[in-house]
């Protein structure tokens, strides 16, 4: 059967198990569901929330201390409750650290061991605050927070469970023993611990349950509840009989939460900047300054079209310096220039007839229809790997007249390795890349004598095996899965080409123009310019063509559109089983702002070494 590959892939017989739809349905990872943390709503929550909390915190250090009832407080003249003393003794730094790393751990920007190291330092900070400043203040804050979160079911990670253990098995016993050793010196503090702990814990439970179960209400979701309870504690506390110690606890709570919000907001802003074209534009600016290349950004559709029409040269910018090395050992037909491009494009047109549009249309419809039947009957989820496998199976069937085999799985794995390095997320496995090339040449190409005889032994050379590996294997695997995520994220029907423009797989187009670009008698781009066009600047309504135009337009349009249309017709309409965002990594606009710490380090070091090398070369000239 032409669709026999589905028996192995869709049912996952390779792994010996099936994934059932009802189990752990993956969540939407669209622009407003990036891991659940980096949404526009959360930007408002923490951005506006930190301003509100800053005001309340200021009041807690300026107005609230004047309302302390001296008759009930042995520490009425304690100046530590006033803002000037709190700032001058640098205690705020300790509370700021605790709040900030709480945000870092919660948002999961680092791995477990990095989080654990930050939390260990936070433990030391808590002991410093307890022994050198005010005993029991931070202890009450931590105890009420952990207790409230635990009861509300919010301690859902290893890190927070370890913090819970630290508080009640280490911090509390040590604090109590120290209090016993010092006799009655802290009696004023310990006598107030139960009362403030009980009240704040009750508030914490209400706030956390509200956030977890009533998030449809802005009052709970945006933490107005916490602010309301804080104001209640400061000004409506029964008879205003709040002691200086209790005020210190609420002050520490407010400062810690303030920096928690500041850190969350900063992380969101940073991630959103990574997800936009801001950092790319900055990188192009720096690259131009370092290399001395005149870089011009173009966001006008008319100008962009003229540039694309009149230039067939990619130039010497990011694609050459970052993408081309990442493609190795493949030579990307999309990235090369000059005589090599001319020779490869000529040979590509000799290969293209082996993968006719008609054959792609028929094969794509058959395989997508079969996959739909399998998912409906077996209640399967179509994840990112399934989309990659489906795409590869279509082109392997068309080019080589072969059905999917277990041995071809290395191509699926290789597609993720290539896209990881191309997206500057990490070093790809050279071994996996090499195995994928070997499979292509020694297995697939040799099995089709007519295609093999086209170039013979030269297929072993990068200039030749790249004619198939890039345009028919790796690029479709990356781009189709990226576009499928966009289809998933649209609630209603959308035209394929509009979906591509909405979240274009190619975030940047580059062209070098030797002659000036003139529109209406006015020079809009000077000669000898490296032109940069960010696809995020051109929406579906801009009139920009998703596959480009001019001499370097995408040559795969005619063979990739049938694949995408078949997926849209047969698979994407089933919103339950169609989950291409599940397991989708590295590439695509939904992943632009999801860098881990290791990926961020790789990106920055790669950029640094390229810029350093180019700067040295410029000086040497």
TISEBA-942962 format. One record per residue (C-alpha): residue in one letter; z, y, x. Coordinates in steps of 0.02 Angstrom, whole numbers, plus 50000, padded with zeros to 5 digits. Layout:
   res      up   north    east
     A       Z       Y       X
...
***
This chain:
   res      up   north    east
     X   50000   50000   50000
     X   49962   50177   50058
     X   50139   50222   50008
     X   50225   50076   50089
     X   50317   50193   50207
     X   50425   50247   50061
     X   50505   50076   50052
     X   50577   50110   50224
     X   50607   50296   50220
     X   50655   50352   50046
     X   50770   50205   50016
     X   50838   50224   50193
     X   50821   50039   50230
     X   50824   50087   50414
     X   51006   50136   50397
     X   51044   49999   50273
     X   51120   50111   50140
     X   51072   50230   50001
     X   51134   50406   49968
     X   51180   50426   49786
     X   51156   50593   49702
     X   51330   50598   49628
     X   51412   50585   49799
     X   51445   50748   49889
     X   51300   50848   49823
     X   51250   50973   49956
     X   51276   51154   49913
     X   51143   51286   49909
     X   51117   51363   50079
     X   51014   51511   50024
     X   51038   51691   50071
     X   51196   51703   49970
     X   51265   51531   50005
     X   51269   51519   50194
     X   51411   51400   50221
     X   51505   51489   50082
     X   51565   51625   50202
     X   51425   51746   50240
     X   51380   51812   50068
     X   51353   51988   50004
     X   51502   51965   49888
     X   51614   51926   50035
     X   51550   52079   50126
     X   51613   52184   49981
     X   51772   52082   49969
     X   51824   52111   50149
     X   51738   52279   50179
     X   51811   52371   50031
     X   51967   52262   50036
     X   52014   52313   50213
     X   52004   52497   50163
     X   52120   52469   50015
     X   52240   52368   50120
     X   52240   52498   50259
     X   52302   52627   50133
     X   52438   52511   50068
     X   52490   52466   50246
     X   52504   52650   50291
     X   52614   52680   50137
     X   52722   52530   50185
     X   52761   52611   50354
     X   52781   52791   50296
     X   52841   52800   50115
     X   52927   52633   50089
     X   53055   52652   50232
     X   53123   52809   50149
     X   53165   52708   49992
     X   53276   52581   50079
     X   53445   52565   49991
     X   53574   52593   50128
     X   53716   52515   50027
     X   53632   52347   50032
     X   53565   52351   50208
     X   53660   52343   50372
     X   53503   52402   50463
     X   53468   52562   50365
     X   53442   52662   50526
     X   53328   52530   50601
     X   53180   52632   50665
     X   53071   52477   50685
     X   53019   52494   50503
     X   52934   52660   50538
     X   52753   52674   50593
     X   52784   52770   50755
     X   52902   52639   50825
     X   52793   52495   50765
     X   52643   52566   50856
     X   52734   52619   51013
     X   52816   52450   51046
     X   52646   52365   51029
     X   52712   52238   50906
     X   52562   52271   50795
     X   52453   52184   50926
     X   52545   52021   50898
     X   52521   52029   50710
     X   52340   52084   50732
     X   52305   51932   50841
     X   52380   51812   50714
     X   52275   51886   50574
     X   52115   51894   50675
     X   52117   51715   50736
     X   52160   51661   50560
     X   51991   51730   50507
     X   51902   51648   50653
     X   51976   51478   50613
     X   51943   51496   50428
     X   51761   51545   50447
     X   51731   51400   50568
     X   51631   51496   50696
     X   51707   51390   50834
     X   51737   51205   50855
     X   51901   51113   50828
     X   51963   51120   51008
     X   51923   51306   51025
     X   52017   51338   50864
     X   52163   51235   50925
     X   52173   51337   51085
     X   52175   51500   50985
     X   52311   51430   50871
     X   52417   51375   51020
     X   52412   51553   51086
     X   52459   51612   50910
     X   52610   51495   50916
     X   52667   51578   51077
     X   52640   51748   50996
     X   52751   51698   50850
     X   52893   51646   50965
     X   52876   51809   51062
     X   52890   51908   50901
     X   53039   51805   50845
     X   53140   51813   51006
     X   53093   51985   51074
     X   53073   52089   50917
     X   53140   52039   50746
     X   53201   51861   50713
     X   53134   51772   50558
     X   53006   51904   50510
     X   52851   51809   50566
     X   52936   51645   50521
     X   52955   51698   50339
     X   52775   51760   50338
     X   52707   51594   50406
     X   52821   51486   50298
     X   52774   51574   50136
     X   52588   51572   50181
     X   52585   51388   50226
     X   52691   51338   50077
     X   52586   51436   49954
     X   52422   51373   50027
     X   52485   51194   50028
     X   52540   51198   49846
     X   52374   51280   49797
     X   52278   51145   49891
     X   52200   51268   50014
     X   52249   51180   50177
     X   52087   51082   50188
     X   52056   51075   50376
     X   52140   50989   50522
     X   52183   51156   50601
     X   52282   51221   50452
     X   52371   51056   50428
     X   52426   51066   50610
     X   52488   51244   50580
     X   52589   51180   50431
     X   52668   51048   50544
     X   52703   51178   50679
     X   52792   51295   50558
     X   52909   51168   50479
     X   52936   51043   50620
     X   52944   51161   50769
     X   52959   51345   50724
     X   53090   51329   50586
     X   53207   51210   50681
     X   53196   51312   50842
     X   53230   51474   50747
     X   53379   51400   50656
     X   53454   51330   50815
     X   53432   51497   50901
     X   53514   51584   50753
     X   53662   51465   50766
     X   53679   51495   50953
     X   53683   51683   50930
     X   53820   51673   50800
     X   53822   51812   50673
     X   53714   51935   50768
     X   53572   51908   50645
     X   53674   51880   50490
     X   53592   52028   50406
     X   53426   51943   50428
     X   53467   51764   50383
     X   53560   51813   50224
     X   53399   51890   50157
     X   53281   51750   50209
     X   53295   51642   50050
     X   53265   51786   49932
     X   53114   51861   50018
     X   53043   51689   50056
     X   53054   51635   49874
     X   52974   51794   49805
     X   52833   51802   49932
     X   52797   51616   49915
     X   52783   51635   49726
     X   52661   51778   49752
     X   52563   51675   49878
     X   52547   51527   49760
     X   52484   51638   49619
     X   52358   51724   49733
     X   52291   51563   49809
     X   52278   51470   49643
     X   52191   51622   49572
     X   52068   51624   49717
     X   52036   51437   49701
     X   52029   51414   49513
     X   51993   51587   49441
     X   51869   51655   49566
     X   51759   51716   49422
     X   51884   51857   49406
     X   51863   51993   49539
     X   52051   52026   49530
     X   52083   51858   49614
     X   51921   51833   49711
     X   51932   52002   49799
     X   52120   51988   49823
     X   52173   52134   49715
     X   52311   52013   49667
     X   52385   52017   49842
     X   52382   52206   49844
     X   52461   52218   49672
     X   52603   52102   49721
     X   52628   52196   49886
     X   52646   52361   49792
     X   52765   52277   49670
     X   52873   52217   49814
     X   52873   52389   49894
     X   52907   52496   49742
     X   52956   52392   49589
     X   53073   52272   49678
     X   53227   52249   49566
     X   53330   52407   49584
     X   53232   52444   49744
     X   53368   52350   49836
     X   53250   52299   49974
     X   53325   52282   50146
     X   53248   52336   50311
     X   53222   52154   50356
     X   53127   52120   50194
     X   53022   52274   50224
     X   52979   52211   50399
     X   52920   52047   50324
     X   52805   52134   50200
     X   52744   52251   50338
     X   52702   52103   50450
     X   52616   52019   50303
     X   52511   52174   50268
     X   52461   52204   50450
     X   52415   52021   50475
     X   52311   52018   50317
     X   52231   52184   50362
     X   52167   52115   50527
     X   52117   51954   50439
     X   52003   52058   50329
     X   51940   52164   50473
     X   51895   52008   50572
     X   51810   51927   50423
     X   51709   52083   50390
     X   51661   52098   50574
     X   51605   51916   50580
     X   51502   51938   50422
     X   51420   52095   50490
     X   51381   52007   50654
     X   51308   51856   50565
     X   51206   51965   50447
     X   51138   52061   50597
     X   51086   51895   50675
     X   51008   51846   50510
     X   50906   52005   50501
     X   50775   52072   50620
     X   50900   52194   50696
     X   50942   52092   50850
     X   50760   52043   50875
     X   50705   52225   50869
     X   50841   52268   50993
     X   50783   52126   51106
     X   50604   52188   51101
     X   50665   52363   51144
     X   50764   52298   51294
     X   50620   52185   51348
     X   50501   52332   51346
     X   50620   52439   51450
     X   50651   52302   51577
     X   50469   52252   51599
     X   50390   52423   51579
     X   50280   52358   51437
     X   50245   52482   51298
     X   50310   52397   51140
     X   50264   52465   50969
     X   50346   52407   50808
     X   50232   52404   50656
     X   50296   52388   50477
     X   50149   52466   50385
     X   50038   52333   50307
     X   49876   52429   50336
     X   49913   52452   50521
     X   49971   52272   50540
     X   49809   52206   50465
     X   49705   52314   50582
     X   49802   52252   50732
     X   49779   52071   50680
     X   49593   52096   50651
     X   49559   52178   50818
     X   49665   52076   50938
     X   49658   51894   50988
     X   49788   51912   51126
     X   49973   51871   51100
     X   50022   51970   51255
     X   50167   51956   51374
     X   50321   51967   51266
     X   50443   51851   51177
     X   50319   51716   51128
     X   50258   51694   51305
     X   50429   51709   51387
     X   50535   51612   51262
     X   50431   51508   51142
     X   50303   51439   51265
     X   50435   51368   51385
     X   50528   51293   51237
     X   50370   51202   51180
     X   50347   51112   51348
     X   50280   50984   51386
     X   50174   51033   51237
     X   50059   51183   51257
     X   50069   51277   51095
     X   49898   51326   51032
     X   49985   51466   50937
     X   50057   51545   51095
     X   49930   51532   51236
     X   49802   51664   51282
     X   49646   51683   51386
     X   49528   51545   51444
     X   49655   51409   51406
     X   49663   51464   51225
     X   49473   51471   51215
     X   49456   51293   51283
     X   49594   51223   51173
     X   49532   51305   51012
     X   49360   51234   51044
     X   49431   51059   51066
     X   49545   51082   50915
     X   49391   51105   50806
     X   49328   50937   50871
     X   49491   50854   50814
     X   49508   50940   50646
     X   49371   50838   50555
     X   49478   50682   50579
     X   49603   50761   50456
     X   49497   50820   50311
     X   49568   50931   50174
     X   49517   50805   50043
     X   49608   50664   50132
     X   49765   50771   50152
     X   49763   50819   49968
     X   49746   50638   49911
     X   49874   50568   50032
     X   50001   50706   49997
     X   49988   50682   49809
     X   50008   50493   49824
     X   50156   50497   49940
     X   50246   50636   49847
     X   50219   50549   49680
     X   50286   50386   49751
     X   50437   50473   49826
     X   50473   50554   49658
     X   50470   50384   49571
     X   50586   50311   49702
     X   50710   50454   49687
     X   50711   50447   49499
     X   50740   50259   49495
     X   50861   50250   49640
     X   50948   50417   49610
     X   50914   50473   49787
     X   50933   50643   49869
     X   50782   50712   49962
     X   50856   50796   50115
     X   50781   50887   50263
     X   50747   50727   50360
     X   50653   50656   50211
     X   50542   50810   50204
     X   50506   50795   50391
     X   50470   50610   50375
     X   50358   50637   50224
     X   50259   50773   50315
     X   50236   50664   50468
     X   50185   50513   50364
     X   50049   50614   50277
     X   49968   50674   50438
     X   49988   50507   50527
     X   49903   50423   50381
     X   49760   50549   50381
     X   49732   50557   50569
     X   49767   50379   50623
     X   49752   50277   50461
     X   49927   50210   50494
     X   50075   50193   50376
     X   50251   50242   50423
     X   50345   50124   50537
     X   50524   50119   50596
     X   50463   50154   50773
     X   50397   50323   50717
     X   50574   50387   50686
     X   50575   50462   50860
     X   50453   50593   50794
     X   50579   50647   50662
     X   50713   50663   50795
     X   50595   50753   50912
     X   50551   50883   50780
     X   50733   50937   50775
     X   50742   50944   50964
     X   50588   51054   50977
     X   50643   51171   50840
     X   50815   51187   50920
     X   50743   51250   51083
     X   50608   51358   51002
     X   50742   51443   50896
     X   50847   51472   51055
     X   50989   51364   50988
     X   51003   51245   51135
     X   50913   51143   51267
     X   50806   51007   51189
     X   50816   50829   51251
     X   50676   50804   51376
     X   50693   50617   51352
     X   50662   50627   51164
     X   50516   50745   51190
     X   50440   50627   51318
     X   50461   50477   51203
     X   50376   50570   51062
     X   50226   50613   51172
     X   50218   50434   51235
     X   50217   50367   51057
     X   50077   50486   51011
     X   49964   50442   51158
     X   50002   50259   51191
     X   50025   50203   51011
     X   49945   50318   50882
     X   49796   50386   50978
     X   49750   50219   51056
     X   49752   50138   50884
     X   49609   50250   50827
     X   49464   50211   50942
     X   49352   50348   50875
     X   49485   50481   50902
     X   49534   50407   51071
     X   49354   50409   51133
     X   49345   50595   51096
     X   49437   50634   51260
     X   49484   50463   51330
     X   49612   50466   51471
     X   49622   50654   51460
     X   49734   50630   51307
     X   49875   50605   51433
     X   49856   50785   51491
     X   49960   50920   51402
     X   49805   51022   51361
     X   49740   50876   51258
     X   49888   50786   51180
     X   49949   50959   51126
     X   49795   50972   51013
     X   49882   50848   50897
     X   50066   50860   50943
     X   50083   51045   50901
     X   49968   51078   50751
     X   49982   50908   50665
     X   50155   50841   50712
     X   50287   50967   50765
     X   50232   51129   50681
     X   50207   51049   50508
     X   50374   50960   50523
     X   50461   51125   50557
     X   50366   51238   50439
     X   50358   51125   50286
     X   50545   51091   50290
     X   50580   51278   50311
     X   50470   51324   50162
     X   50547   51185   50056
     X   50717   51268   50077
     X   50640   51429   50011
     X   50570   51335   49861
     X   50741   51263   49828
     X   50825   51432   49835
     X   50712   51504   49700
     X   50780   51470   49527
     X   50611   51488   49442
     X   50431   51445   49483
     X   50354   51534   49631
     X   50183   51536   49710
     X   50180   51444   49877
     X   50110   51591   49973
     X   50240   51708   49898
     X   50375   51584   49947
     X   50310   51588   50125
     X   50312   51778   50130
     X   50487   51781   50053
     X   50560   51688   50203
     X   50422   51669   50330
     X   50437   51524   50454
     X   50369   51643   50588
     X   50492   51789   50595
     X   50387   51887   50720
     X   50201   51914   50752
     X   50146   51982   50921
     X   49980   52055   50977
     X   49925   52150   51131
     X   49797   52286   51095
     X   49690   52358   51234
     X   49603   52486   51126
     X   49685   52612   51010
     X   49704   52569   50826
     X   49634   52711   50722
     X   49653   52730   50533
     X   49582   52878   50439
     X   49537   52965   50601
     X   49717   52955   50664
     X   49775   52850   50809
     X   49917   52743   50741
     X   49936   52625   50889
     X   49900   52685   51067
     X   49797   52577   51185
     X   49879   52450   51301
     X   50022   52419   51180
     X   50121   52263   51141
     X   50131   52267   50951
     X   50276   52184   50863
     X   50271   52144   50676
     X   50427   52077   50592
     X   50382   51973   50440
     X   50545   52025   50356
     X   50467   52199   50342
     X   50326   52130   50235
     X   50381   52058   50069
     X   50275   51958   49945
     X   50215   52120   49864
     X   50164   52202   50029
     X   49988   52132   50030
     X   50018   52049   50198
     X   49937   51876   50208
     X   50059   51733   50243
     X   49938   51644   50359
     X   49884   51801   50447
     X   49706   51860   50475
     X   49589   51899   50616
     X   49542   51789   50765
     X   49718   51717   50783
     X   49752   51677   50600
     X   49834   51511   50561
     X   49702   51374   50571
     X   49813   51249   50481
     X   49814   51341   50313
     X   49687   51224   50232
     X   49783   51066   50277
     X   49961   51126   50252
     X   49941   51205   50080
     X   49899   51037   49996
     X   50059   50963   50067
     X   50165   51107   50004
     X   50082   51108   49832
     X   50110   50920   49814
     X   50293   50939   49858
     X   50310   51082   49734
     X   50223   50983   49597
     X   50309   50817   49618
     X   50476   50849   49703
     X   50544   51026   49696
     X   50558   51033   49506
     X   50697   50903   49510
     X   50838   51019   49561
     X   50962   50875   49573
     X   50870   50760   49692
     X   50774   50895   49788
     X   50899   50955   49919
     X   50795   51005   50073
     X   50933   51119   50135
     X   51045   50969   50166
     X   51037   50931   50352
     X   50916   51074   50382
     X   50958   51148   50553
     X   50906   51279   50678
     X   50744   51345   50602
     X   50705   51440   50442
     X   50774   51604   50382
     X   50923   51519   50299
     X   50983   51469   50472
     X   50959   51637   50559
     X   51144   51682   50545
     X   51224   51512   50570
     X   51245   51507   50759
     X   51389   51409   50828
     X   51479   51473   50982
     X   51382   51354   51095
     X   51217   51410   51017
     X   51263   51593   51037
     X   51306   51565   51220
     X   51140   51475   51247
     X   51043   51616   51162
     X   51128   51753   51263
     X   51113   51662   51430
     X   50930   51619   51398
     X   50890   51799   51355
     X   50988   51863   51505
     X   50899   51751   51632
     X   50727   51794   51563
     X   50765   51980   51569
     X   50842   51963   51742
     X   50691   51868   51808
     X   50570   51996   51737
     X   50674   52141   51805
     X   50672   52063   51979
     X   50484   52036   51967
     X   50460   52218   51916
     X   50561   52280   52065
     X   50466   52164   52182
     X   50301   52241   52126
***
